[in-house]
Amino acid sequence: MLTLKRTLIALLLLQMGGTLAYGQAQSDTTQHIVSGRNNSAAQQKKPYVILISADGFRYDYAEKYHAENLLRMSSQGVRAVAMLPSFPSVTFPNHYTLVTGLYPSHHGLVGNSFYDPAKNASYSMGDKAKVRDSSWYGGTPLWVLAEQQHMLAASLFWVGSEAAIKGVRPTYYYNYNEDIPMARRIQIVKDWLSLPEEKRPHLITFYLSEPDHSGHRYGPETPETAQAVRMVDSVINKLSEAVATTGLPVNFIFVSDHGMTVVDREHPLATPTAIDPEKFIIPSSGTMIDLHAKNQADIMPVYEQLKKDEKDYHVYLKTNMPAYLHYSAKDDRMNRMGDIFVIPTWPKVFSNRKPGAGYHGFDPKLVKDMPATFFAWGPKIKNNLTVPVFENVEVYPFITDLLRLKISEQIDGKEILKPLIKE
């Protein structure tokens, strides 16, 4: 059993590149600390929240793969039947939605990669310079909101935490890297919570790249993904035990960004012949082809041809996307969405080679495997509750209510989770 555990831990560390790996040549494993900050006297009395994300942890994984610790801890608090990701159901947009309460079309990260006409530049999750450039990020992330109100925050990785959004980074943060062992990560959180009251973060974000990596590589219905789920379960249990030794009233929120599904690997869709890459900028593919026309006169002829040839995909203009996706021209606050969207019908995907074993990115209301996980437990959270499906924009106001922070701008979440908090 010990050998198996060591093997699983080693596998996790090897795979930590996952979705957030920025292709760095040399990892920066140092802690970055913004000096001169303290919790105000009022904030020192507030609760503590650790927001944990396990990338690609599908809504049914905990029960399906017997994540005993997560099931036990969430049974003492709150479990959602499922949590709906925002569209597109991919990593960067949804992680940033979780910490801003805004749909991707409103906060500006409209894909893992996308084109901004005003900048005449593209953002990519693999481009460290872009990832750390605050001009790409809208909204007010939770750690920015906390720091603005003199509550210290810390981040062991999260989308946006490396950029000075609104001029603010968390007081304590690490640039994403693959080289900090899990035991060290858990110790870092414990060390943060062992600091003097005026220096102790009340909000901590903690990101895990599994089981997303295993889901992509092996598929969601495989022993490898089951192992990755149980590995995450073990890490969260060890984190909980370490935090308990501090004696602090810490609340845990465990979420994921999206689910994972099996696709048709034998019959991938080719890029439709109507699309001329000389006439369009195409920043993404797979579960959505996003077309930015270089000449507006090319939009309608190509759209009409795609509509005529429509098979195993649906084509939309930016102006006629389904309203419930919150991903249309009227939603596009930062003008980063394409003019035409070509969306494959599950289980099809666009690919010029054999696709991977697992995918996400589909409409979470149409594809049953896209929903994510939401568990919460702790001294300020009610006990033994299961709540219906809700959208992930609700996580932000739930955390601001837990920490009693004032929301500084309009968000898309509606505080429907506030009744889950103890008086």
C-alpha positions as a Markdown table, in Angstrom:
| # | Residue | x | y | z |
|---|---|---|---|---|
| 1 | Met | 0.0 | 0.0 | 0.0 |
| 2 | Leu | 2.8 | 2.4 | 0.9 |
| 3 | Thr | 4.5 | 1.7 | -2.5 |
| 4 | Leu | 1.2 | 2.4 | -4.3 |
| 5 | Lys | 0.8 | 5.7 | -2.5 |
| 6 | Arg | 4.3 | 6.8 | -3.3 |
| 7 | Thr | 3.7 | 5.8 | -7.0 |
| 8 | Leu | 0.4 | 7.8 | -7.1 |
| 9 | Ile | 2.1 | 10.9 | -5.5 |
| 10 | Ala | 5.0 | 10.6 | -8.0 |
| 11 | Leu | 2.5 | 10.4 | -10.8 |
| 12 | Leu | 0.6 | 13.5 | -9.6 |
| 13 | Leu | 3.8 | 15.5 | -9.4 |
| 14 | Leu | 4.9 | 14.4 | -12.9 |
| 15 | Gln | 1.5 | 15.4 | -14.2 |
| 16 | Met | 1.2 | 18.7 | -12.4 |
| 17 | Gly | 1.7 | 20.5 | -15.7 |
| 18 | Gly | -2.0 | 19.9 | -16.4 |
| 19 | Thr | -4.1 | 22.7 | -17.6 |
| 20 | Leu | -2.3 | 25.6 | -15.9 |
| 21 | Ala | 1.3 | 24.7 | -16.9 |
| 22 | Tyr | 2.6 | 27.8 | -18.7 |
| 23 | Gly | 5.4 | 26.0 | -20.6 |
| 24 | Gln | 8.0 | 27.6 | -18.3 |
| 25 | Ala | 11.6 | 26.6 | -19.0 |
| 26 | Gln | 12.7 | 27.2 | -15.5 |
| 27 | Ser | 10.3 | 27.2 | -12.5 |
| 28 | Asp | 10.1 | 30.0 | -10.0 |
| 29 | Thr | 9.4 | 28.2 | -6.7 |
| 30 | Thr | 10.0 | 31.3 | -4.5 |
| 31 | Gln | 7.3 | 32.8 | -2.4 |
| 32 | His | 6.5 | 36.4 | -3.4 |
| 33 | Ile | 5.4 | 38.7 | -0.5 |
| 34 | Val | 4.0 | 42.2 | -0.9 |
| 35 | Ser | 5.5 | 44.1 | 2.0 |
| 36 | Gly | 3.8 | 46.7 | 4.2 |
| 37 | Arg | 0.4 | 45.1 | 4.5 |
| 38 | Asn | -1.5 | 44.1 | 7.6 |
| 39 | Asn | -5.0 | 42.9 | 8.4 |
| 40 | Ser | -7.0 | 45.7 | 9.9 |
| 41 | Ala | -8.3 | 45.1 | 13.5 |
| 42 | Ala | -11.8 | 44.5 | 12.1 |
| 43 | Gln | -10.6 | 41.9 | 9.5 |
| 44 | Gln | -8.6 | 40.0 | 12.1 |
| 45 | Lys | -11.9 | 38.9 | 13.6 |
| 46 | Lys | -13.3 | 37.5 | 10.3 |
| 47 | Pro | -13.5 | 33.8 | 9.3 |
| 48 | Tyr | -11.0 | 32.1 | 7.2 |
| 49 | Val | -11.6 | 30.5 | 3.7 |
| 50 | Ile | -9.5 | 28.1 | 1.7 |
| 51 | Leu | -10.8 | 27.9 | -1.9 |
| 52 | Ile | -9.6 | 24.7 | -3.5 |
| 53 | Ser | -9.9 | 23.8 | -7.2 |
| 54 | Ala | -9.2 | 20.4 | -8.6 |
| 55 | Asp | -9.1 | 20.9 | -12.3 |
| 56 | Gly | -11.6 | 18.8 | -14.3 |
| 57 | Phe | -13.1 | 17.2 | -11.2 |
| 58 | Arg | -16.4 | 16.2 | -12.7 |
| 59 | Tyr | -19.6 | 16.5 | -10.6 |
| 60 | Asp | -19.9 | 12.7 | -10.1 |
| 61 | Tyr | -16.2 | 11.8 | -9.6 |
| 62 | Ala | -16.3 | 11.8 | -5.8 |
| 63 | Glu | -19.0 | 9.1 | -5.6 |
| 64 | Lys | -17.9 | 7.3 | -8.8 |
| 65 | Tyr | -14.3 | 6.9 | -7.7 |
| 66 | His | -14.9 | 6.7 | -4.0 |
| 67 | Ala | -13.2 | 9.9 | -2.8 |
| 68 | Glu | -14.0 | 8.9 | 0.8 |
| 69 | Asn | -12.5 | 11.9 | 2.5 |
| 70 | Leu | -14.2 | 14.5 | 0.3 |
| 71 | Leu | -17.5 | 12.6 | 0.7 |
| 72 | Arg | -17.1 | 12.5 | 4.5 |
| 73 | Met | -16.1 | 16.2 | 4.8 |
| 74 | Ser | -18.8 | 17.4 | 2.4 |
| 75 | Ser | -21.5 | 15.4 | 4.2 |
| 76 | Gln | -20.7 | 17.5 | 7.3 |
| 77 | Gly | -21.3 | 20.6 | 5.3 |
| 78 | Val | -22.9 | 21.4 | 1.9 |
| 79 | Arg | -22.9 | 19.5 | -1.4 |
| 80 | Ala | -24.3 | 20.6 | -4.7 |
| 81 | Val | -25.9 | 18.1 | -7.0 |
| 82 | Ala | -23.6 | 19.7 | -9.5 |
| 83 | Met | -22.3 | 23.2 | -10.4 |
| 84 | Leu | -22.7 | 24.5 | -14.0 |
| 85 | Pro | -19.6 | 25.9 | -15.6 |
| 86 | Ser | -19.8 | 29.0 | -17.7 |
| 87 | Phe | -19.5 | 28.8 | -21.4 |
| 88 | Pro | -17.0 | 27.9 | -22.8 |
| 89 | Ser | -16.4 | 25.2 | -20.2 |
| 90 | Val | -12.6 | 25.4 | -20.3 |
| 91 | Thr | -10.1 | 26.1 | -17.6 |
| 92 | Phe | -9.0 | 29.8 | -17.7 |
| 93 | Pro | -12.4 | 31.4 | -18.2 |
| 94 | Asn | -14.0 | 29.3 | -15.5 |
| 95 | His | -11.3 | 29.7 | -12.9 |
| 96 | Tyr | -11.5 | 33.4 | -13.4 |
| 97 | Thr | -15.3 | 33.3 | -13.2 |
| 98 | Leu | -15.1 | 31.5 | -9.9 |
| 99 | Val | -13.1 | 34.4 | -8.4 |
| 100 | Thr | -14.9 | 37.3 | -10.0 |
| 101 | Gly | -18.6 | 36.3 | -10.1 |
| 102 | Leu | -18.6 | 37.3 | -13.8 |
| 103 | Tyr | -19.3 | 35.3 | -17.0 |
| 104 | Pro | -16.3 | 35.0 | -19.3 |
| 105 | Ser | -17.8 | 37.4 | -21.8 |
| 106 | His | -18.0 | 40.0 | -19.0 |
| 107 | His | -14.6 | 39.5 | -17.3 |
| 108 | Gly | -12.7 | 39.2 | -20.6 |
| 109 | Leu | -11.1 | 35.8 | -20.5 |
| 110 | Val | -13.3 | 34.4 | -23.2 |
| 111 | Gly | -11.2 | 31.3 | -23.9 |
| 112 | Asn | -7.9 | 29.6 | -22.9 |
| 113 | Ser | -6.7 | 31.5 | -26.0 |
| 114 | Phe | -8.4 | 34.3 | -27.8 |
| 115 | Tyr | -7.8 | 37.4 | -29.9 |
| 116 | Asp | -8.2 | 41.0 | -28.9 |
| 117 | Pro | -8.7 | 43.3 | -31.9 |
| 118 | Ala | -8.0 | 46.5 | -30.0 |
| 119 | Lys | -4.7 | 45.1 | -28.9 |
| 120 | Asn | -4.1 | 43.3 | -32.2 |
| 121 | Ala | -2.7 | 40.6 | -30.0 |
| 122 | Ser | -3.7 | 37.2 | -28.7 |
| 123 | Tyr | -3.8 | 35.9 | -25.2 |
| 124 | Ser | -2.8 | 32.3 | -24.4 |
| 125 | Met | -2.6 | 30.5 | -21.2 |
| 126 | Gly | 0.8 | 29.2 | -22.2 |
| 127 | Asp | 2.3 | 32.8 | -22.6 |
| 128 | Lys | 3.7 | 33.8 | -19.3 |
| 129 | Ala | 4.0 | 37.5 | -20.3 |
| 130 | Lys | 0.3 | 37.7 | -21.2 |
| 131 | Val | -0.8 | 35.7 | -18.1 |
| 132 | Arg | 1.0 | 38.3 | -15.9 |
| 133 | Asp | -0.3 | 41.3 | -17.8 |
| 134 | Ser | -3.2 | 42.8 | -15.8 |
| 135 | Ser | -4.7 | 44.6 | -18.9 |
| 136 | Trp | -6.2 | 41.3 | -20.0 |
| 137 | Tyr | -8.3 | 40.8 | -16.9 |
| 138 | Gly | -11.6 | 42.5 | -16.0 |
| 139 | Gly | -13.6 | 42.3 | -12.8 |
| 140 | Thr | -12.3 | 42.3 | -9.2 |
| 141 | Pro | -10.9 | 39.0 | -8.1 |
| 142 | Leu | -11.6 | 37.9 | -4.6 |
| 143 | Trp | -8.0 | 38.5 | -3.4 |
| 144 | Val | -8.1 | 42.0 | -4.8 |
| 145 | Leu | -11.4 | 42.7 | -3.1 |
| 146 | Ala | -10.0 | 41.4 | 0.2 |
| 147 | Glu | -6.7 | 43.4 | 0.0 |
| 148 | Gln | -8.6 | 46.6 | -0.9 |
| 149 | Gln | -10.6 | 46.1 | 2.3 |
| 150 | His | -7.4 | 45.4 | 4.4 |
| 151 | Met | -7.8 | 41.7 | 4.6 |
| 152 | Leu | -4.7 | 39.7 | 3.6 |
| 153 | Ala | -4.9 | 37.0 | 0.9 |
| 154 | Ala | -2.6 | 34.3 | -0.3 |
| 155 | Ser | -2.5 | 32.2 | -3.4 |
| 156 | Leu | -0.9 | 28.8 | -4.2 |
| 157 | Phe | -1.9 | 29.3 | -7.8 |
| 158 | Trp | -5.0 | 30.6 | -9.5 |
| 159 | Val | -5.7 | 32.1 | -12.8 |
| 160 | Gly | -5.0 | 35.9 | -12.5 |
| 161 | Ser | -3.1 | 35.7 | -9.3 |
| 162 | Glu | 0.2 | 36.4 | -10.9 |
| 163 | Ala | -1.0 | 39.7 | -12.5 |
| 164 | Ala | -1.4 | 43.0 | -10.6 |
| 165 | Ile | -5.1 | 43.3 | -11.4 |
| 166 | Lys | -6.3 | 46.8 | -10.4 |
| 167 | Gly | -2.7 | 47.2 | -9.2 |
| 168 | Val | -3.1 | 44.5 | -6.6 |
| 169 | Arg | -1.7 | 41.0 | -6.1 |
| 170 | Pro | -2.3 | 38.8 | -3.1 |
| 171 | Thr | 0.0 | 39.6 | -0.2 |
| 172 | Tyr | 1.5 | 36.1 | -0.5 |
| 173 | Tyr | 1.7 | 34.3 | -3.8 |
| 174 | Tyr | 3.6 | 31.8 | -6.0 |
| 175 | Asn | 4.0 | 31.9 | -9.7 |
| 176 | Tyr | 2.6 | 28.7 | -11.1 |
| 177 | Asn | 5.2 | 25.9 | -11.2 |
| 178 | Glu | 5.3 | 22.1 | -11.2 |
| 179 | Asp | 8.2 | 21.7 | -8.8 |
| 180 | Ile | 6.8 | 22.3 | -5.3 |
| 181 | Pro | 6.0 | 18.9 | -3.8 |
| 182 | Met | 2.5 | 18.4 | -2.3 |
| 183 | Ala | 3.8 | 18.0 | 1.2 |
| 184 | Arg | 5.5 | 21.4 | 0.9 |
| 185 | Arg | 2.4 | 23.0 | -0.5 |
| 186 | Ile | 0.4 | 21.8 | 2.5 |
| 187 | Gln | 3.1 | 23.1 | 4.8 |
| 188 | Ile | 3.0 | 26.5 | 3.1 |
| 189 | Val | -0.7 | 26.8 | 3.9 |
| 190 | Lys | -0.1 | 25.8 | 7.5 |
| 191 | Asp | 2.7 | 28.3 | 7.7 |
| 192 | Trp | 0.5 | 31.1 | 6.4 |
| 193 | Leu | -2.2 | 30.2 | 9.0 |
| 194 | Ser | 0.4 | 30.2 | 11.7 |
| 195 | Leu | 1.5 | 33.8 | 11.2 |
| 196 | Pro | 0.6 | 36.5 | 13.7 |
| 197 | Glu | -3.0 | 37.7 | 13.4 |
| 198 | Glu | -2.0 | 40.9 | 11.6 |
| 199 | Lys | -0.1 | 39.0 | 9.0 |
| 200 | Arg | -2.3 | 35.9 | 8.6 |
| 201 | Pro | -4.2 | 35.6 | 5.3 |
| 202 | His | -8.0 | 35.0 | 5.7 |
| 203 | Leu | -8.4 | 34.0 | 2.0 |
| 204 | Ile | -6.3 | 31.3 | 0.5 |
| 205 | Thr | -6.6 | 29.9 | -3.0 |
| 206 | Phe | -5.2 | 26.4 | -3.7 |
| 207 | Tyr | -5.1 | 24.8 | -7.2 |
| 208 | Leu | -4.6 | 21.2 | -8.2 |
| 209 | Ser | -4.1 | 20.3 | -11.9 |
| 210 | Glu | -5.6 | 16.8 | -11.5 |
| 211 | Pro | -7.7 | 15.0 | -12.5 |
| 212 | Asp | -7.9 | 17.1 | -15.6 |
| 213 | His | -4.6 | 15.8 | -17.0 |
| 214 | Ser | -5.5 | 12.2 | -16.5 |
| 215 | Gly | -9.0 | 12.8 | -17.9 |
| 216 | His | -7.5 | 14.3 | -21.1 |
| 217 | Arg | -4.9 | 11.7 | -21.5 |
| 218 | Tyr | -6.7 | 8.5 | -20.6 |
| 219 | Gly | -10.4 | 9.5 | -20.6 |
| 220 | Pro | -12.8 | 10.1 | -17.7 |
| 221 | Glu | -13.9 | 6.4 | -17.4 |
| 222 | Thr | -10.5 | 4.9 | -16.7 |
| 223 | Pro | -8.5 | 3.5 | -13.8 |
| 224 | Glu | -5.9 | 6.3 | -14.3 |
| 225 | Thr | -8.5 | 9.0 | -13.7 |
| 226 | Ala | -9.9 | 7.1 | -10.8 |
| 227 | Gln | -6.4 | 7.1 | -9.3 |
| 228 | Ala | -6.0 | 10.8 | -9.9 |
| 229 | Val | -9.4 | 11.5 | -8.1 |
| 230 | Arg | -8.3 | 9.4 | -5.1 |
| 231 | Met | -5.0 | 11.2 | -5.1 |
| 232 | Val | -6.7 | 14.6 | -4.9 |
| 233 | Asp | -8.9 | 13.2 | -2.1 |
| 234 | Ser | -5.8 | 12.2 | -0.2 |
| 235 | Val | -4.2 | 15.7 | -0.7 |
| 236 | Ile | -7.3 | 17.5 | 0.6 |
| 237 | Asn | -7.5 | 15.2 | 3.6 |
| 238 | Lys | -3.9 | 15.9 | 4.5 |
| 239 | Leu | -4.4 | 19.6 | 4.0 |
| 240 | Ser | -7.5 | 19.5 | 6.3 |
| 241 | Glu | -5.5 | 17.7 | 9.0 |
| 242 | Ala | -2.7 | 20.2 | 8.8 |
| 243 | Val | -5.1 | 23.2 | 9.0 |
| 244 | Ala | -6.8 | 21.6 | 12.0 |
| 245 | Thr | -3.6 | 21.8 | 14.0 |
| 246 | Thr | -3.7 | 25.6 | 13.8 |
| 247 | Gly | -7.0 | 25.6 | 15.8 |
| 248 | Leu | -8.4 | 28.3 | 13.5 |
| 249 | Pro | -12.0 | 28.5 | 12.3 |
| 250 | Val | -11.2 | 27.7 | 8.6 |
| 251 | Asn | -14.0 | 27.1 | 6.0 |
| 252 | Phe | -13.2 | 24.9 | 3.0 |
| 253 | Ile | -14.7 | 25.4 | -0.4 |
| 254 | Phe | -13.8 | 22.6 | -2.9 |
| 255 | Val | -14.7 | 23.3 | -6.5 |
| 256 | Ser | -13.8 | 22.4 | -10.1 |
| 257 | Asp | -13.8 | 24.4 | -13.3 |
| 258 | His | -15.6 | 21.9 | -15.5 |
| 259 | Gly | -16.2 | 18.2 | -16.1 |
| 260 | Met | -14.8 | 15.8 | -18.7 |
| 261 | Thr | -16.4 | 13.6 | -21.4 |
| 262 | Val | -15.5 | 10.9 | -23.9 |
| 263 | Val | -15.5 | 12.0 | -27.5 |
| 264 | Asp | -15.6 | 10.3 | -30.9 |
| 265 | Arg | -11.8 | 9.7 | -31.4 |
| 266 | Glu | -12.3 | 7.8 | -34.6 |
| 267 | His | -14.2 | 10.4 | -36.6 |
| 268 | Pro | -12.9 | 13.9 | -35.8 |
| 269 | Leu | -14.3 | 16.8 | -37.8 |
| 270 | Ala | -12.1 | 18.6 | -40.2 |
| 271 | Thr | -12.1 | 22.3 | -40.4 |
| 272 | Pro | -15.0 | 23.2 | -42.7 |
| 273 | Thr | -13.7 | 24.1 | -46.2 |
| 274 | Ala | -15.8 | 27.3 | -46.2 |
| 275 | Ile | -13.3 | 28.7 | -43.7 |
| 276 | Asp | -10.4 | 30.5 | -45.4 |
| 277 | Pro | -7.6 | 31.0 | -42.8 |
| 278 | Glu | -6.3 | 33.9 | -44.9 |
| 279 | Lys | -9.5 | 35.8 | -44.2 |
| 280 | Phe | -10.0 | 35.0 | -40.6 |
| 281 | Ile | -8.0 | 35.0 | -37.4 |
| 282 | Ile | -8.8 | 31.6 | -35.6 |
| 283 | Pro | -7.5 | 31.5 | -32.0 |
| 284 | Ser | -9.1 | 28.2 | -31.0 |
| 285 | Ser | -10.6 | 25.0 | -32.1 |
| 286 | Gly | -11.5 | 21.6 | -30.7 |
| 287 | Thr | -14.9 | 22.3 | -29.0 |
| 288 | Met | -15.3 | 25.6 | -30.7 |
| 289 | Ile | -13.9 | 27.4 | -33.8 |
| 290 | Asp | -13.9 | 31.1 | -33.2 |
| 291 | Leu | -13.6 | 33.2 | -36.3 |
| 292 | His | -12.5 | 36.8 | -36.3 |
| 293 | Ala | -13.0 | 38.3 | -39.8 |
| 294 | Lys | -10.2 | 40.5 | -41.2 |
| 295 | Asn | -12.8 | 42.0 | -43.5 |
| 296 | Gln | -16.4 | 42.4 | -42.2 |
| 297 | Ala | -17.7 | 41.8 | -45.8 |
| 298 | Asp | -16.5 | 38.1 | -45.4 |
| 299 | Ile | -18.7 | 37.3 | -42.4 |
| 300 | Met | -22.1 | 36.7 | -44.0 |
| 301 | Pro | -21.0 | 34.7 | -47.1 |
| 302 | Val | -18.9 | 32.3 | -44.9 |
| 303 | Tyr | -21.7 | 32.1 | -42.3 |
| 304 | Glu | -24.3 | 31.2 | -45.0 |
| 305 | Gln | -22.0 | 28.6 | -46.5 |
| 306 | Leu | -21.3 | 27.0 | -43.1 |
| 307 | Lys | -25.0 | 27.0 | -42.4 |
| 308 | Lys | -25.7 | 25.3 | -45.7 |
| 309 | Asp | -23.0 | 22.6 | -45.0 |
| 310 | Glu | -24.0 | 22.3 | -41.3 |
| 311 | Lys | -23.5 | 18.7 | -40.2 |
| 312 | Asp | -22.3 | 17.5 | -36.8 |
| 313 | Tyr | -21.8 | 21.1 | -35.8 |
| 314 | His | -23.9 | 24.2 | -35.3 |
| 315 | Val | -22.8 | 27.6 | -36.6 |
| 316 | Tyr | -23.8 | 30.9 | -35.0 |
| 317 | Leu | -23.2 | 34.6 | -35.6 |
| 318 | Lys | -22.0 | 36.5 | -32.6 |
| 319 | Thr | -25.4 | 38.2 | -32.7 |
| 320 | Asn | -27.5 | 35.0 | -32.6 |
| 321 | Met | -25.7 | 32.8 | -30.0 |
| 322 | Pro | -28.2 | 31.3 | -27.5 |
| 323 | Ala | -29.0 | 33.9 | -24.8 |
| 324 | Tyr | -28.5 | 31.4 | -21.9 |
| 325 | Leu | -24.8 | 31.0 | -22.7 |
| 326 | His | -24.2 | 34.7 | -21.9 |
| 327 | Tyr | -21.8 | 34.6 | -24.9 |
| 328 | Ser | -23.1 | 36.9 | -27.6 |
| 329 | Ala | -22.5 | 40.3 | -29.0 |
| 330 | Lys | -24.4 | 42.1 | -26.3 |
| 331 | Asp | -22.4 | 40.3 | -23.6 |
| 332 | Asp | -19.0 | 40.9 | -25.1 |
| 333 | Arg | -17.9 | 43.8 | -22.9 |
| 334 | Met | -14.2 | 43.7 | -24.0 |
| 335 | Asn | -14.9 | 42.9 | -27.7 |
| 336 | Arg | -12.9 | 39.7 | -27.7 |
| 337 | Met | -15.4 | 37.3 | -29.1 |
| 338 | Gly | -15.3 | 36.2 | -32.7 |
| 339 | Asp | -17.8 | 37.1 | -35.4 |
| 340 | Ile | -18.7 | 33.5 | -36.2 |
| 341 | Phe | -18.7 | 30.4 | -33.9 |
| 342 | Val | -18.7 | 26.8 | -35.2 |
| 343 | Ile | -19.5 | 24.4 | -32.3 |
| 344 | Pro | -19.4 | 20.7 | -32.8 |
| 345 | Thr | -22.2 | 18.5 | -31.7 |
| 346 | Trp | -21.1 | 16.2 | -28.9 |
| 347 | Pro | -19.4 | 13.7 | -29.1 |
| 348 | Lys | -17.7 | 15.2 | -32.2 |
| 349 | Val | -14.7 | 17.5 | -31.9 |
| 350 | Phe | -12.7 | 19.4 | -34.5 |
| 351 | Ser | -9.2 | 18.0 | -34.9 |
| 352 | Asn | -6.7 | 17.4 | -37.7 |
| 353 | Arg | -5.4 | 14.3 | -35.9 |
| 354 | Lys | -6.8 | 11.7 | -33.5 |
| 355 | Pro | -8.3 | 13.6 | -30.6 |
| 356 | Gly | -7.4 | 13.0 | -27.0 |
| 357 | Ala | -9.3 | 10.6 | -24.9 |
| 358 | Gly | -11.2 | 13.2 | -22.9 |
| 359 | Tyr | -12.6 | 16.7 | -23.6 |
| 360 | His | -14.4 | 19.6 | -22.1 |
| 361 | Gly | -15.6 | 22.9 | -23.5 |
| 362 | Phe | -19.1 | 21.9 | -24.5 |
| 363 | Asp | -22.3 | 23.6 | -23.6 |
| 364 | Pro | -22.7 | 22.5 | -19.9 |
| 365 | Lys | -26.5 | 22.5 | -20.2 |
| 366 | Leu | -26.5 | 20.1 | -23.2 |
| 367 | Val | -23.6 | 17.7 | -22.4 |
| 368 | Lys | -24.2 | 15.8 | -19.2 |
| 369 | Asp | -20.6 | 15.3 | -18.4 |
| 370 | Met | -19.7 | 19.0 | -18.3 |
| 371 | Pro | -20.9 | 20.0 | -14.8 |
| 372 | Ala | -18.4 | 20.6 | -12.1 |
| 373 | Thr | -18.2 | 19.9 | -8.3 |
| 374 | Phe | -19.1 | 22.1 | -5.4 |
| 375 | Phe | -18.5 | 21.1 | -1.7 |
| 376 | Ala | -18.2 | 23.3 | 1.3 |
| 377 | Trp | -17.7 | 22.7 | 5.0 |
| 378 | Gly | -16.5 | 24.5 | 8.1 |
| 379 | Pro | -17.6 | 26.3 | 11.2 |
| 380 | Lys | -19.6 | 29.0 | 9.3 |
| 381 | Ile | -21.3 | 26.6 | 6.9 |
| 382 | Lys | -24.5 | 24.8 | 7.6 |
| 383 | Asn | -24.5 | 21.0 | 8.1 |
| 384 | Asn | -25.8 | 18.0 | 6.1 |
| 385 | Leu | -27.3 | 19.9 | 3.2 |
| 386 | Thr | -27.6 | 19.0 | -0.5 |
| 387 | Val | -28.5 | 21.9 | -2.8 |
| 388 | Pro | -29.7 | 21.8 | -6.4 |
| 389 | Val | -27.6 | 22.7 | -9.5 |
| 390 | Phe | -26.4 | 26.3 | -9.7 |
| 391 | Glu | -24.1 | 28.3 | -11.9 |
| 392 | Asn | -20.5 | 28.9 | -10.9 |
| 393 | Val | -20.9 | 32.7 | -10.8 |
| 394 | Glu | -22.6 | 32.1 | -7.4 |
| 395 | Val | -19.3 | 31.1 | -5.7 |
| 396 | Tyr | -17.9 | 34.6 | -5.6 |
| 397 | Pro | -20.8 | 36.2 | -3.6 |
| 398 | Phe | -20.9 | 33.1 | -1.4 |
| 399 | Ile | -17.2 | 33.7 | -0.4 |
| 400 | Thr | -17.7 | 37.4 | 0.0 |
| 401 | Asp | -20.6 | 36.7 | 2.4 |
| 402 | Leu | -18.5 | 34.2 | 4.3 |
| 403 | Leu | -15.7 | 36.8 | 4.7 |
| 404 | Arg | -18.2 | 39.7 | 5.1 |
| 405 | Leu | -16.5 | 41.7 | 2.3 |
| 406 | Lys | -18.4 | 44.4 | 0.5 |
| 407 | Ile | -18.8 | 43.7 | -3.3 |
| 408 | Ser | -17.5 | 46.8 | -5.1 |
| 409 | Glu | -19.0 | 46.4 | -8.5 |
| 410 | Gln | -21.9 | 44.7 | -10.3 |
| 411 | Ile | -21.5 | 40.9 | -10.7 |
| 412 | Asp | -23.5 | 38.2 | -12.3 |
| 413 | Gly | -23.9 | 36.1 | -9.1 |
| 414 | Lys | -27.1 | 36.7 | -7.1 |
| 415 | Glu | -26.2 | 35.5 | -3.6 |
| 416 | Ile | -28.4 | 32.4 | -3.9 |
| 417 | Leu | -26.0 | 30.5 | -1.6 |
| 418 | Lys | -26.1 | 33.0 | 1.3 |
| 419 | Pro | -28.7 | 30.8 | 3.2 |
| 420 | Leu | -26.0 | 28.1 | 3.5 |
| 421 | Ile | -24.0 | 30.3 | 5.9 |
| 422 | Lys | -24.7 | 30.0 | 9.6 |
| 423 | Glu | -25.9 | 33.2 | 11.4 |
